[in-house]
Amino acid sequence: MRSDTLLSVRDLRVGFDGVDVVRGLSFDVLAGEVLALVGESGAGKSLTARALLGMVPRGATVSGRVLLNGSPITPADWGRRVALVPQDALSALSPVHRVGDQLALALRSVRGLTGKDARRRAEAALEEVGIPAVKARAFPHEFSGGMRQRAVLAMALVNGPDLVVADEPTTALDPETQETVLALLRERCSATGASLVLVTHALDVVRAHADRMAVVYAGALAEYGPVERVLARPLAPYTAGLLASLPSGDAVPRTRLSVLAGRPPAPGEPAAGCAFAPRCVHATDRCHAERPAPRPLAGRTVACHHAVLETV
């Protein structure tokens, strides 16, 4: 583990009724970096993100080790050392309280600020994300979708956490607003020194905003490393398949996009072997019988018995 590691995750497992949905994930988040958790819908990204913060649904079983600066994360750390930016900003904000009052409450709860000091800091936090201070007296329904999302960013960052987890934070926004919010999220994390775990299925977002990426399939790690290396030369067949399914952006575009045949397995379905083997054109008998362990290769980590070295 590097000396600048902020978050250390080892063999993280999250299960329901004896079935693991997150299956032994291990990765690090360095101080000040953006790590993207990437994969198809149902890969276990959001559950992983919430497990990092100890916010798993009732009935879930969690094992493994998650350490922030060497110590476990507890509910007392929420808003103080760690913060969550959820998918749905409207549901994250109370509809019956003014936005400024909600930020002031967060400041009172964590920092102990009261009265004018809390209100001034709440207004400043809104201005830092591009919302005029006068809007602190507005209710969430009076904000546009983009403004609500920026208000949630302000609430997540107002107490200066070390780690921010953003779970598909721009799902309901139009593309232009998405880019504005994501750029603002990274800028504010950089300004405060916070590290960011960004959950997304959009590789264009990863390319533009992340430093490293962890590609997750069926709750397990497929590939993990610096964004520029993974996207330029994917080693895991699953990563290569995701990239091949995107428009190339070249002057002469592909006439047809590649499609990943098949579907991800249901939780508990991959009893043995590589979970991606039924969809992988490189799969052998070994792949169906033996689950590959993550191993270092070409400056990153990959879980594949015979990693694909060709570029996409």
C-alpha positions in Angstrom: 0.0 0.0 0.0 1.3 3.4 -1.0 2.1 6.0 1.7 -0.5 8.4 0.1 -3.3 5.9 0.3 -6.4 7.5 1.8 -8.9 4.6 1.5 -7.8 1.0 1.6 -10.4 -1.7 0.6 -9.5 -5.4 0.9 -11.7 -8.4 0.1 -14.9 -6.4 0.4 -18.0 -8.7 0.3 -21.6 -7.7 0.6 -24.3 -10.4 0.6 -28.0 -11.0 1.1 -29.4 -14.3 2.4 -26.1 -16.0 2.0 -25.5 -14.9 -1.6 -22.6 -12.5 -2.3 -23.4 -9.6 -4.6 -20.1 -7.8 -4.1 -17.4 -10.6 -4.3 -14.1 -9.8 -2.8 -13.2 -6.3 -4.2 -9.8 -4.9 -3.3 -8.6 -1.4 -4.4 -7.1 1.8 -3.0 -8.1 5.5 -3.3 -5.1 7.8 -3.1 -5.2 11.2 -1.4 -6.7 13.9 -3.8 -7.5 11.5 -6.6 -10.7 10.6 -8.5 -11.3 6.9 -8.7 -14.1 5.7 -11.0 -16.1 2.6 -10.3 -17.2 1.4 -13.8 -19.5 -1.4 -15.1 -22.9 -2.3 -16.5 -26.1 -1.9 -14.6 -26.3 -4.5 -11.9 -22.5 -4.9 -11.6 -22.6 -4.0 -7.9 -21.1 -0.5 -8.2 -23.7 1.4 -6.1 -23.8 -1.3 -3.4 -20.0 -1.2 -3.3 -20.1 2.6 -2.9 -22.5 2.5 0.0 -20.6 -0.3 1.6 -17.5 1.9 1.6 -19.4 4.3 3.9 -21.2 1.7 5.9 -24.6 2.6 4.4 -25.7 -0.8 3.1 -29.4 -1.8 3.1 -30.9 -3.5 6.1 -30.3 -7.3 6.0 -27.0 -7.1 4.2 -23.9 -8.9 5.5 -20.6 -7.2 5.0 -17.1 -8.6 5.4 -13.6 -7.5 4.5 -11.7 -4.4 5.4 -12.4 -0.7 4.6 -10.0 1.7 6.2 -9.9 5.5 5.9 -6.5 6.9 6.9 -6.0 3.6 8.7 -9.2 3.5 10.7 -12.7 2.0 10.1 -15.5 4.3 8.9 -18.4 4.7 11.4 -21.8 6.5 11.3 -20.1 9.3 13.3 -17.9 10.0 10.3 -20.8 10.7 7.9 -20.6 14.3 6.8 -17.4 14.8 8.8 -14.8 12.5 7.2 -16.9 11.0 4.4 -19.9 12.2 2.4 -22.3 10.8 -0.2 -23.7 12.5 -3.3 -26.7 10.3 -4.3 -28.3 9.7 -7.7 -31.5 11.6 -6.9 -30.9 15.1 -5.6 -34.6 15.7 -5.0 -34.9 12.8 -2.6 -31.7 13.8 -0.8 -33.2 17.3 0.1 -36.0 17.8 2.5 -39.0 19.3 0.6 -40.3 21.2 3.6 -37.1 23.0 4.6 -35.3 25.8 2.8 -32.0 24.8 1.1 -29.9 27.1 3.2 -31.4 25.8 6.4 -30.5 22.3 5.4 -26.9 23.3 4.9 -26.9 25.2 8.2 -28.2 22.1 9.9 -25.3 20.0 8.5 -22.9 22.7 9.8 -24.5 22.7 13.3 -24.5 18.9 13.5 -20.8 18.5 12.5 -19.0 21.7 13.3 -21.2 23.1 16.0 -21.8 26.4 14.2 -24.9 28.3 15.2 -27.0 31.2 14.2 -25.4 33.7 11.8 -22.2 31.8 11.5 -24.0 28.7 10.2 -26.1 30.8 7.8 -23.1 32.7 6.4 -21.2 29.5 5.8 -24.2 27.8 4.2 -24.6 30.8 1.8 -20.9 30.7 1.0 -21.1 27.0 0.3 -23.9 27.6 -2.2 -21.9 30.4 -3.9 -19.0 28.0 -4.2 -21.1 25.8 -6.4 -22.5 28.7 -8.5 -25.8 29.3 -6.6 -26.4 32.9 -5.5 -26.6 33.3 -1.7 -30.1 34.7 -2.0 -31.3 31.3 -3.1 -30.5 29.9 0.3 -34.1 30.9 1.3 -35.6 28.9 -1.6 -37.1 25.4 -1.2 -35.8 22.5 -3.3 -38.8 22.5 -5.6 -37.9 26.0 -6.6 -34.6 24.9 -8.0 -33.9 23.4 -11.4 -32.5 19.8 -11.6 -29.0 21.1 -12.1 -29.3 23.6 -9.2 -30.6 20.8 -6.9 -27.6 18.6 -7.8 -25.2 21.5 -7.1 -27.0 22.1 -3.7 -26.4 18.5 -2.9 -22.7 18.9 -3.8 -22.5 21.9 -1.5 -24.1 19.8 1.3 -21.7 17.0 0.8 -18.6 19.2 0.8 -19.6 21.9 3.4 -17.9 20.2 6.3 -14.7 19.4 4.4 -14.8 15.5 4.3 -11.7 13.6 3.3 -13.7 11.3 1.0 -16.7 12.0 -1.2 -18.6 9.1 -2.9 -20.7 10.2 -5.8 -23.2 7.5 -6.9 -24.2 8.3 -10.6 -24.6 11.9 -9.5 -25.9 13.2 -12.9 -28.3 10.5 -14.0 -31.4 12.7 -14.3 -29.6 15.7 -16.0 -29.2 16.7 -19.6 -25.7 16.2 -21.1 -24.7 19.8 -20.9 -25.7 20.1 -17.2 -24.1 16.7 -16.5 -20.8 18.0 -17.7 -21.1 21.2 -15.7 -22.0 19.4 -12.5 -19.2 16.8 -12.9 -16.6 19.5 -13.6 -17.8 21.4 -10.6 -17.7 18.3 -8.4 -14.1 17.6 -9.4 -13.1 21.2 -9.0 -14.6 21.5 -5.5 -13.0 18.2 -4.4 -9.7 19.5 -5.7 -10.1 22.8 -3.9 -10.9 21.1 -0.6 -8.3 18.3 -1.0 -11.0 15.6 -0.9 -10.7 12.3 -2.8 -13.6 11.3 -4.9 -15.1 7.9 -5.7 -17.2 8.3 -8.8 -19.7 5.6 -9.7 -20.6 5.6 -13.4 -21.3 3.5 -16.4 -20.2 6.2 -18.8 -16.6 5.8 -20.0 -16.6 9.3 -21.6 -17.1 10.6 -18.0 -14.3 8.4 -16.8 -11.9 9.7 -19.5 -12.7 13.3 -18.7 -12.8 13.3 -14.9 -11.1 10.3 -13.3 -7.4 9.5 -12.5 -7.8 5.8 -12.0 -10.6 3.3 -12.6 -11.9 0.0 -11.2 -13.9 -2.0 -13.7 -16.4 -4.2 -11.9 -18.3 -7.2 -13.3 -20.8 -9.3 -11.3 -19.5 -7.8 -8.1 -15.8 -8.7 -8.8 -12.9 -6.8 -10.1 -12.1 -7.2 -13.8 -9.4 -4.5 -14.2 -8.0 -1.6 -12.1 -5.4 1.0 -12.9 -4.7 4.5 -14.3 -7.4 5.7 -16.7 -5.1 6.5 -19.6 -3.5 3.0 -19.5 -6.8 1.1 -19.1 -8.6 3.0 -21.9 -5.6 3.0 -24.3 -4.9 -0.7 -23.8 -7.5 -2.7 -22.0 -6.3 -6.1 -20.7 -9.5 -7.6 -19.4 -11.9 -8.9 -22.2 -14.8 -7.2 -20.3 -13.1 -3.8 -20.4 -12.3 -4.3 -24.1 -15.9 -5.2 -24.8 -17.2 -2.1 -23.0 -14.8 0.1 -25.0 -15.7 -1.5 -28.3 -19.3 -0.8 -27.8 -18.7 3.0 -27.7 -18.6 5.3 -30.7 -15.0 5.8 -31.8 -15.0 9.6 -32.1 -12.7 9.1 -35.1 -13.0 11.2 -38.3 -14.3 8.1 -40.0 -16.7 6.5 -37.5 -17.4 2.8 -37.2 -20.2 1.6 -39.4 -21.5 -0.6 -36.7 -20.8 -0.7 -32.9 -19.7 -3.9 -31.2 -22.3 -5.4 -28.8 -21.5 -7.5 -25.7 -23.6 -10.6 -26.3 -25.4 -12.2 -23.4 -26.2 -10.6 -20.1 -24.5 -10.3 -16.7 -25.2 -13.2 -14.3 -27.8 -12.9 -11.6 -26.4 -12.8 -8.0 -25.4 -16.3 -7.0 -25.4 -17.6 -10.5 -21.7 -17.8 -11.2 -21.0 -20.8 -9.0 -17.5 -21.4 -10.4 -15.1 -20.0 -12.8 -14.9 -16.6 -14.4 -18.3 -14.8 -14.3 -17.7 -13.3 -17.7 -16.7 -16.6 -19.3 -20.2 -17.2 -20.9 -19.9 -13.9 -22.8 -16.2 -14.0 -23.5 -14.8 -14.9 -27.0 -11.5 -15.9 -25.4 -12.9 -18.2 -22.7 -11.5 -21.7 -22.4 -12.4 -24.7 -20.2 -10.1 -23.2 -17.5 -12.1 -20.0 -17.5 -15.4 -21.9 -16.9 -13.9 -24.0 -14.1 -11.5 -21.6 -12.3 -12.2 -18.1 -11.1 -9.2 -15.9 -12.0 -7.5 -14.1 -9.2 -6.6 -10.4 -9.7 -2.9 -10.1 -10.6 -0.5 -7.3 -11.5 0.1 -6.8 -15.2 1.4 -4.0 -17.3 1.1 -1.4 -14.6 -2.4 -2.3 -13.3 -4.4 -5.2 -11.9 -6.4 -7.6 -14.0 -8.5 -10.7 -13.3 -8.2 -12.8 -16.4 -6.4 -16.1 -17.1 -5.2 -14.8 -20.4 -5.5 -11.1 -20.6 -6.2 -9.5 -24.0 -3.2 -7.4 -25.0 -4.7 -6.0 -28.2 -5.9 -2.4 -28.2 -9.5 -1.6 -29.0 
